[in-house]
Amino acid sequence: MPFSAPTHLSNPLRRFARRLVPDAAPEVAAPLPMPESLAGEPWFSVGRAVEALGGERVDGWILEEWRGLALRARFSACWRDPRGNLWNVLPQAGAIAFLADPQRRYEGVPLADQYQALSRDVLLEDYLGLRRQLARAGLDDEARERLAGMAARLESWLALGGRGDQACPCGSGKRYRNCCSRLVASAS
């Protein structure tokens, strides 16, 4: 996926963070892979760190960017050591931008990823709309598979520099916004 940890805490990223958690500021969580950590299981991994080393679990949002296109926030957890330092304890972890959210706590039900476009483009808006739909509960397997396929195609075109005002990748000769964008809208 083209989303990755930001290289710096930009102004758009800080505004996105304030939209998620008013009066909070993102922090950098340094990598500290723990031997008992499990990939993709931040709450288990942080719980093990708290048991072994003290400190506390901090629930919040990992902030990521798709350079120049969009921002994403994924709900996760980090470990705050007894001295107040914030750590990403997942295996093969790197430094991340993390926004603590004291109003939300993971209790077994995942929270949907949050997205924000950095530019106005119908292709990007369609892609982010499909991502939001895929995060909703209650989709049947057939609908989920169809939407995931559409999202993957739009993502690959965006990664290649595609835009909504360019020729549609289906080869029709029309611009995307006048062609396959309508197909995406009807599928949602």
C-alpha positions as a LaTeX table, in Angstrom:
\begin{tabular}{lrrr}
\hline
Residue & $x$ (\AA) & $y$ (\AA) & $z$ (\AA) \\
\hline
Met1 & 0.00 & 0.00 & 0.00 \\
Pro2 & 1.33 & 3.47 & $-0.80$ \\
Phe3 & 0.68 & 4.89 & 2.69 \\
Ser4 & 3.79 & 5.15 & 4.88 \\
Ala5 & 5.10 & 6.92 & 7.95 \\
Pro6 & 5.57 & 10.64 & 7.25 \\
Thr7 & 9.10 & 12.01 & 7.07 \\
His8 & 8.07 & 15.02 & 9.16 \\
Leu9 & 4.98 & 16.32 & 10.95 \\
Ser10 & 3.65 & 18.67 & 8.26 \\
Asn11 & 0.93 & 21.27 & 8.77 \\
Pro12 & $-1.71$ & 19.21 & 6.87 \\
Leu13 & $-0.85$ & 16.23 & 9.09 \\
Arg14 & $-1.21$ & 18.35 & 12.24 \\
Arg15 & $-4.60$ & 19.69 & 11.04 \\
Phe16 & $-5.74$ & 16.13 & 10.32 \\
Ala17 & $-4.63$ & 15.15 & 13.83 \\
Arg18 & $-6.62$ & 18.02 & 15.38 \\
Arg19 & $-9.69$ & 16.86 & 13.46 \\
Leu20 & $-9.32$ & 13.40 & 15.00 \\
Val21 & $-8.43$ & 14.50 & 18.54 \\
Pro22 & $-8.95$ & 18.21 & 19.31 \\
Asp23 & $-6.21$ & 19.81 & 21.43 \\
Ala24 & $-3.80$ & 16.92 & 20.90 \\
Ala25 & $-0.49$ & 16.85 & 19.06 \\
Pro26 & 1.13 & 13.92 & 17.27 \\
Glu27 & 4.32 & 12.45 & 18.71 \\
Val28 & 7.01 & 10.30 & 17.19 \\
Ala29 & 7.06 & 6.77 & 18.62 \\
Ala30 & 10.56 & 5.36 & 18.25 \\
Pro31 & 11.00 & 1.70 & 17.31 \\
Leu32 & 11.71 & $-0.76$ & 20.13 \\
Pro33 & 10.80 & $-4.24$ & 18.85 \\
Met34 & 10.13 & $-6.55$ & 21.79 \\
Pro35 & 10.99 & $-10.27$ & 21.54 \\
Glu36 & 7.45 & $-11.34$ & 22.49 \\
Ser37 & 5.69 & $-8.94$ & 20.11 \\
Leu38 & 3.40 & $-10.18$ & 17.37 \\
Ala39 & 3.13 & $-8.45$ & 14.00 \\
Gly40 & $-0.28$ & $-6.86$ & 13.52 \\
Glu41 & $-1.19$ & $-7.24$ & 17.22 \\
Pro42 & $-0.34$ & $-3.91$ & 18.86 \\
Trp43 & $-2.58$ & $-4.38$ & 21.91 \\
Phe44 & $-1.13$ & $-7.81$ & 22.74 \\
Ser45 & 2.42 & $-6.58$ & 22.13 \\
Val46 & 1.99 & $-3.43$ & 24.21 \\
Gly47 & 0.34 & $-5.48$ & 26.97 \\
Arg48 & 3.41 & $-7.72$ & 27.11 \\
Ala49 & 5.69 & $-4.67$ & 27.33 \\
Val50 & 3.62 & $-3.23$ & 30.20 \\
Glu51 & 3.73 & $-6.56$ & 32.08 \\
Ala52 & 7.48 & $-6.91$ & 31.63 \\
Leu53 & 8.69 & $-3.32$ & 31.96 \\
Gly54 & 5.92 & $-1.23$ & 33.54 \\
Gly55 & 4.61 & 1.92 & 31.96 \\
Glu56 & 1.25 & 2.09 & 30.23 \\
Arg57 & $-0.64$ & 1.29 & 27.05 \\
Val58 & $-1.56$ & 4.33 & 24.98 \\
Asp59 & $-4.37$ & 3.88 & 22.46 \\
Gly60 & $-4.51$ & 6.24 & 19.53 \\
Trp61 & $-3.93$ & 6.74 & 15.83 \\
Ile62 & $-0.93$ & 5.90 & 13.65 \\
Leu63 & $-0.73$ & 8.76 & 11.15 \\
Glu64 & 0.42 & 7.93 & 7.63 \\
Glu65 & 0.68 & 9.80 & 4.37 \\
Trp66 & 0.53 & 8.98 & 0.69 \\
Arg67 & 2.91 & 11.71 & $-0.37$ \\
Gly68 & 1.02 & 14.58 & $-1.96$ \\
Leu69 & $-2.29$ & 12.70 & $-2.17$ \\
Ala70 & $-3.86$ & 11.69 & 1.14 \\
Leu71 & $-3.50$ & 11.08 & 4.86 \\
Arg72 & $-4.65$ & 8.02 & 6.80 \\
Ala73 & $-5.09$ & 7.31 & 10.50 \\
Arg74 & $-5.16$ & 3.70 & 11.75 \\
Phe75 & $-6.25$ & 2.97 & 15.32 \\
Ser76 & $-3.48$ & 1.21 & 17.22 \\
Ala77 & $-1.50$ & 1.26 & 20.46 \\
Cys78 & 1.98 & 2.23 & 21.61 \\
Trp79 & 3.85 & 1.71 & 24.87 \\
Arg80 & 4.75 & 4.65 & 27.13 \\
Asp81 & 7.62 & 3.73 & 29.43 \\
Pro82 & 7.76 & 4.88 & 33.08 \\
Arg83 & 9.89 & 7.89 & 32.03 \\
Gly84 & 7.22 & 9.07 & 29.57 \\
Asn85 & 8.88 & 8.03 & 26.29 \\
Leu86 & 6.61 & 6.63 & 23.56 \\
Trp87 & 7.65 & 3.40 & 21.80 \\
Asn88 & 6.45 & 1.32 & 18.86 \\
Val89 & 7.04 & $-2.24$ & 20.14 \\
Leu90 & 5.90 & $-4.22$ & 17.09 \\
Pro91 & 8.43 & $-6.50$ & 15.37 \\
Gln92 & 10.26 & $-4.96$ & 12.41 \\
Ala93 & 8.80 & $-1.63$ & 13.48 \\
Gly94 & 10.03 & 1.74 & 12.39 \\
Ala95 & 9.44 & 5.19 & 13.83 \\
Ile96 & 5.82 & 6.30 & 13.46 \\
Ala97 & 3.76 & 9.44 & 13.93 \\
Phe98 & 1.32 & 8.59 & 16.73 \\
Leu99 & $-1.62$ & 10.57 & 18.06 \\
Ala100 & $-2.79$ & 9.53 & 21.52 \\
Asp101 & $-6.59$ & 9.45 & 21.84 \\
Pro102 & $-7.68$ & 9.42 & 25.50 \\
Gln103 & $-11.38$ & 9.26 & 24.50 \\
Arg104 & $-11.10$ & 5.91 & 22.69 \\
Arg105 & $-9.90$ & 2.56 & 23.96 \\
Tyr106 & $-9.66$ & $-0.69$ & 22.05 \\
Glu107 & $-12.08$ & $-3.22$ & 23.54 \\
Gly108 & $-12.04$ & $-5.90$ & 20.85 \\
Val109 & $-13.94$ & $-4.02$ & 18.14 \\
Pro110 & $-11.67$ & $-2.38$ & 15.54 \\
Leu111 & $-12.21$ & 1.25 & 14.58 \\
Ala112 & $-12.37$ & 2.19 & 10.90 \\
Asp113 & $-9.39$ & 3.92 & 9.32 \\
Gln114 & $-9.84$ & 7.65 & 8.79 \\
Tyr115 & $-8.80$ & 9.36 & 5.54 \\
Gln116 & $-8.29$ & 12.89 & 4.29 \\
Ala117 & $-7.46$ & 13.90 & 0.72 \\
Leu118 & $-4.71$ & 16.48 & 0.23 \\
Ser119 & $-6.02$ & 17.55 & $-3.18$ \\
Arg120 & $-9.33$ & 17.66 & $-5.00$ \\
Asp121 & $-9.45$ & 14.95 & $-7.60$ \\
Val122 & $-12.36$ & 12.68 & $-8.52$ \\
Leu123 & $-10.11$ & 9.60 & $-8.86$ \\
Leu124 & $-8.67$ & 10.13 & $-5.38$ \\
Glu125 & $-12.13$ & 10.84 & $-3.94$ \\
Asp126 & $-13.48$ & 7.62 & $-5.50$ \\
Tyr127 & $-10.56$ & 5.63 & $-4.07$ \\
Leu128 & $-10.98$ & 7.04 & $-0.55$ \\
Gly129 & $-14.74$ & 6.51 & $-0.77$ \\
Leu130 & $-14.20$ & 2.84 & $-1.63$ \\
Arg131 & $-11.77$ & 2.50 & 1.31 \\
Arg132 & $-14.40$ & 3.97 & 3.65 \\
Gln133 & $-17.05$ & 1.58 & 2.32 \\
Leu134 & $-14.75$ & $-1.40$ & 2.82 \\
Ala135 & $-14.31$ & $-0.39$ & 6.48 \\
Arg136 & $-18.06$ & $-0.55$ & 7.11 \\
Ala137 & $-19.51$ & $-3.59$ & 8.81 \\
Gly138 & $-22.26$ & $-5.57$ & 7.14 \\
Leu139 & $-20.88$ & $-5.94$ & 3.62 \\
Asp140 & $-21.47$ & $-9.38$ & 2.14 \\
Asp141 & $-18.49$ & $-11.27$ & 0.72 \\
Glu142 & $-19.41$ & $-10.62$ & $-2.91$ \\
Ala143 & $-19.78$ & $-6.86$ & $-2.42$ \\
Arg144 & $-16.56$ & $-6.71$ & $-0.36$ \\
Glu145 & $-14.63$ & $-8.55$ & $-3.09$ \\
Arg146 & $-16.03$ & $-6.29$ & $-5.85$ \\
Leu147 & $-15.24$ & $-3.09$ & $-3.93$ \\
Ala148 & $-11.76$ & $-4.33$ & $-2.95$ \\
Gly149 & $-10.97$ & $-5.08$ & $-6.60$ \\
Met150 & $-12.12$ & $-1.62$ & $-7.67$ \\
Ala151 & $-10.10$ & 0.01 & $-4.86$ \\
Ala152 & $-6.98$ & $-1.95$ & $-5.86$ \\
Arg153 & $-7.30$ & $-0.83$ & $-9.49$ \\
Leu154 & $-7.78$ & 2.82 & $-8.52$ \\
Glu155 & $-4.87$ & 2.61 & $-6.08$ \\
Ser156 & $-2.53$ & 1.24 & $-8.74$ \\
Trp157 & $-3.56$ & 3.97 & $-11.17$ \\
Leu158 & $-3.04$ & 6.67 & $-8.53$ \\
Ala159 & 0.38 & 5.18 & $-7.74$ \\
Leu160 & 1.27 & 5.55 & $-11.43$ \\
Gly161 & 0.31 & 9.24 & $-11.34$ \\
Gly162 & $-3.24$ & 8.91 & $-12.65$ \\
Arg163 & $-5.77$ & 11.71 & $-12.13$ \\
Gly164 & $-9.49$ & 12.09 & $-12.67$ \\
Asp165 & $-9.06$ & 14.57 & $-15.51$ \\
Gln166 & $-6.84$ & 12.20 & $-17.54$ \\
Ala167 & $-7.90$ & 9.53 & $-20.02$ \\
Cys168 & $-9.61$ & 6.61 & $-18.31$ \\
Pro169 & $-7.38$ & 3.53 & $-17.91$ \\
Cys170 & $-10.16$ & 1.31 & $-19.33$ \\
Gly171 & $-9.19$ & 2.53 & $-22.81$ \\
Ser172 & $-12.54$ & 4.12 & $-23.71$ \\
Gly173 & $-10.92$ & 7.41 & $-24.72$ \\
Lys174 & $-13.06$ & 9.35 & $-22.22$ \\
Arg175 & $-11.73$ & 11.10 & $-19.15$ \\
Tyr176 & $-11.95$ & 9.05 & $-15.95$ \\
Arg177 & $-14.47$ & 11.41 & $-14.34$ \\
Asn178 & $-16.83$ & 10.91 & $-17.31$ \\
Cys179 & $-16.30$ & 7.16 & $-17.60$ \\
Cys180 & $-15.37$ & 4.68 & $-14.86$ \\
Ser181 & $-16.07$ & 7.16 & $-12.06$ \\
Arg182 & $-19.74$ & 6.62 & $-12.83$ \\
Leu183 & $-19.22$ & 2.86 & $-12.53$ \\
Val184 & $-17.62$ & 3.35 & $-9.10$ \\
Ala185 & $-20.52$ & 5.57 & $-8.02$ \\
Ser186 & $-23.10$ & 3.00 & $-9.12$ \\
Ala187 & $-21.28$ & 0.19 & $-7.30$ \\
Ser188 & $-21.32$ & 2.04 & $-4.00$ \\
\hline
\end{tabular}
